[in-house]
Amino acid sequence: MSESKHEWPLWEVFIRSRQGLGHKHAGSLHAADAQMAIQNARDVYTRRQEGVSIWVVPAEAITASSPDDKDVLFDPANDKVYRHPTFYKLPDEVNNM
């Protein structure tokens, strides 16, 4: 079987479960457009009616960082003291923060 020149684009699927507050990556699928991607994602990734929201994103629209850049992107930023919780003075009425 020969490969088609007009293959449908790849979509990344994110599902928010009934118990969750955020969407989580569920998988990928091919679809002709966004509406078809949502319908296919519902059929493939929410068979047990566990989802309450579906996001589909064209895979080509996703830009990822390189693992080689992890030190630059995820360093603790020690020079930014305002990011440390000890920088702020809390009022006495704030007990459990």
URRA-V669806 format. One record per residue. RES is the residue in three letters. PHI is phi as a letter, one per 40 degrees, with the letter a starting at -180 (* if undefined). Layout:
res phi
RES PHI
RES PHI
This chain:
res phi
MET *
SER c
GLU c
SER c
LYS c
HIS b
GLU c
TRP c
PRO c
LEU c
TRP b
GLU c
VAL b
PHE b
ILE b
ARG b
SER c
ARG c
GLN c
GLY c
LEU b
GLY b
HIS c
LYS b
HIS c
ALA b
GLY i
SER b
LEU a
HIS b
ALA a
ALA c
ASP a
ALA c
GLN c
MET c
ALA c
ILE c
GLN c
ASN c
ALA c
ARG c
ASP c
VAL c
TYR b
THR b
ARG c
ARG b
GLN f
GLU c
GLY c
VAL b
SER a
ILE b
TRP b
VAL b
VAL b
PRO d
ALA d
GLU c
ALA c
ILE c
THR b
ALA b
SER c
SER c
PRO d
ASP c
ASP c
LYS c
ASP c
VAL c
LEU c
PHE b
ASP c
PRO c
ALA f
ASN c
ASP c
LYS b
VAL c
TYR c
ARG c
HIS c
PRO c
THR c
PHE c
TYR c
LYS c
LEU c
PRO c
ASP c
GLU c
VAL c
ASN c
ASN b
MET b
